[in-house]
Amino acid sequence: VGNDVTASYAGAVTLTGDAQVSSTGNGAGVGLTLGGPVDSDATPRSLTQTGNGRVTFAGAVGATNPLASLTTGAGQVTRVEGGQIRTAGDQTYASRLALGAATTLSTTAGGDITVTGRVDGNANVLNLATGAGNVTMTNALNDFATVAVTSANTVALADANDLTLNSSNFGTLTATAASTLTLGGALTATGA
């Protein structure tokens, strides 16, 4: 999508090879919206977000066939409204990650989930599942609402405000909140 242009694609997207999606510009409402589900074909495919604009995933990503990986660059906004991003391998967000609905980020083959940009939970629950993979979301400007970890090895979370941890299973956990850290369920740690 070109500079300061809004575009959308309402249909389902099936990746038949590694792909890039790009949006440039930062005006109000500017960006690219993928309105339907985004899946790989029978072979997991990588998706890379380029440009400096906003890309909105309004449908689930990888729900039917997981992507190989998802990577975003710095200076972008990735908005998740479809409730799920599922990859076999790593999810790497150097951009701002904004949740427009309760969202599950998961990896099926032990990939890591790393967000170096800030996470805007927007009062939505964030569920994380990486199996043997790690989760790192330590930007000082993160504003989660509630986080639950279904499975992960090492989890590191930081929140600029309040953070609520629902029932979670992990190897080790480091969680900091500038205000209140609330345990909303059982925490199970299996690591040292």
LINMO-V138471 format. One line per field, one symbol per residue. burial: # if it has 9 or more other C-alpha atoms within 8 Angstrom, else .. A space follows every 50 residues. Layout:
# LINMO-V138471
burial = ???
This chain:
# LINMO-V138471
burial = #..####.#.....#...#..#####...############..####### #############.#################################### ######################.################..######### #######################..##...#.......#...
